Amino acid sequence: MRQERPIIILVVVSGLLFLIHQYVQLVIQLNIAFLDNYLDPVVLMPLILYALLWERRLILRNRNSVLSYTDILGYFLIMVLIGEVLFPVISNTFTADYWDIPAYAFGTLSYVLARKVSKVRKLKDYKSLPREYL
């Protein structure tokens, strides 16, 4: 788990940013248009991707399970289709904003980069093992 620290930090920061933004927007009623429009899709992707990974690890009982790049791309596309196509068709309270797609992409990319940093950290830990463990 120590190697996953960058991903855990990203997920915690994403969750905190979401909660703080909701508090500022709904309780304090301070609206910052850019954040109101694009922060939620950015922080959504790391939270969803890690939740899916956690669920997969729990169900498969494999703590070393990871999401493939194909899985990550698929979940990104599903979220875009649900958020930007399906919800606006179902309800008038949702608006299709195609600028959300780069926000979803940024959140997904931040998850992938945090995973890469975790992988590099894991390799460094692996290389520091004594020769008899290799």
C-alpha positions in Angstrom: 0.0 0.0 0.0 2.9 2.3 0.6 3.6 2.4 -3.1 0.1 3.6 -3.8 0.6 6.7 -1.7 0.4 9.1 -4.7 -3.0 7.6 -5.7 -4.3 7.8 -2.2 -3.2 11.4 -1.9 -4.9 12.2 -5.2 -8.2 10.6 -4.1 -8.1 12.3 -0.7 -7.4 15.7 -2.2 -10.1 15.1 -4.8 -12.6 14.2 -2.1 -11.7 17.2 0.0 -11.9 19.6 -2.9 -15.3 18.2 -3.8 -16.6 18.6 -0.2 -15.1 22.1 0.3 -16.5 23.2 -3.1 -20.0 21.9 -2.2 -19.9 23.7 1.2 -18.7 27.0 -0.4 -21.3 26.7 -3.1 -24.3 25.5 -1.1 -23.8 26.7 2.4 -21.8 29.9 2.0 -23.5 30.5 -1.4 -20.3 31.8 -3.0 -20.3 31.0 -6.7 -17.2 30.9 -8.7 -18.4 30.1 -12.2 -15.3 28.2 -13.5 -15.2 26.0 -10.4 -18.9 25.5 -10.3 -18.8 24.3 -13.9 -15.7 22.2 -14.1 -14.4 21.1 -10.7 -16.8 18.3 -10.2 -16.0 16.4 -13.4 -12.2 16.8 -12.7 -12.4 15.3 -9.2 -15.0 12.8 -10.1 -12.7 10.6 -12.2 -10.0 9.9 -9.6 -12.7 9.1 -7.1 -14.7 6.8 -9.4 -11.6 5.1 -10.7 -10.2 4.4 -7.3 -13.7 3.2 -6.0 -13.9 0.8 -9.0 -10.3 -0.5 -8.2 -11.2 -0.9 -4.5 -14.4 -2.8 -5.4 -12.5 -5.0 -7.9 -9.9 -5.8 -5.2 -12.6 -6.6 -2.7 -14.6 -8.9 -5.0 -11.6 -10.6 -6.5 -9.7 -10.7 -3.2 -6.6 -9.6 -5.0 -4.9 -6.6 -3.4 -2.5 -6.3 -6.3 -5.3 -5.9 -8.9 -5.0 -2.7 -11.1 -7.2 -1.1 -13.7 -5.9 -1.6 -17.3 -5.6 1.4 -19.5 -8.5 -0.1 -21.6 -10.6 -0.2 -18.4 -9.7 3.4 -17.6 -10.5 4.6 -21.1 -13.8 2.7 -21.0 -14.8 4.2 -17.7 -13.9 7.7 -19.0 -16.1 7.1 -22.1 -18.9 5.8 -20.0 -18.8 8.9 -17.7 -18.8 11.2 -20.7 -21.7 9.4 -22.3 -23.7 9.3 -19.0 -22.9 12.9 -18.0 -23.0 14.7 -21.3 -25.5 12.6 -23.4 -27.8 10.5 -21.2 -28.5 12.8 -18.3 -29.4 15.8 -20.5 -31.7 13.6 -22.6 -33.5 12.2 -19.5 -33.9 15.5 -17.6 -34.0 19.2 -18.4 -32.1 20.0 -15.1 -28.9 18.6 -16.8 -27.2 20.5 -19.5 -24.8 19.0 -22.0 -21.5 21.0 -21.7 -18.9 19.6 -24.0 -16.2 21.5 -22.1 -16.8 19.0 -19.4 -15.1 16.4 -21.5 -11.6 17.9 -21.1 -12.4 18.2 -17.4 -13.2 14.4 -17.3 -10.0 13.8 -19.3 -7.9 15.9 -16.9 -9.2 14.0 -13.9 -8.5 10.7 -15.7 -5.0 11.8 -16.7 -4.3 12.8 -13.1 -5.2 9.3 -12.0 -3.0 7.7 -14.7 -0.1 9.9 -13.8 -0.5 9.2 -10.0 -0.5 5.5 -10.9 2.7 5.9 -13.0 4.4 7.7 -10.0 3.2 4.8 -7.8 4.7 2.3 -10.3 8.0 4.1 -10.4 8.1 4.2 -6.6 7.3 0.4 -6.5 10.2 -0.3 -8.9 12.6 1.8 -6.7 11.5 -0.2 -3.7 12.0 -3.4 -5.6 15.5 -2.4 -6.7 16.5 -1.6 -3.1 15.8 -5.1 -1.9 18.8 -7.2 -1.0 20.0 -9.5 -3.8 18.8 -12.7 -2.0 15.2 -11.5 -2.2 15.4 -11.0 -6.0 
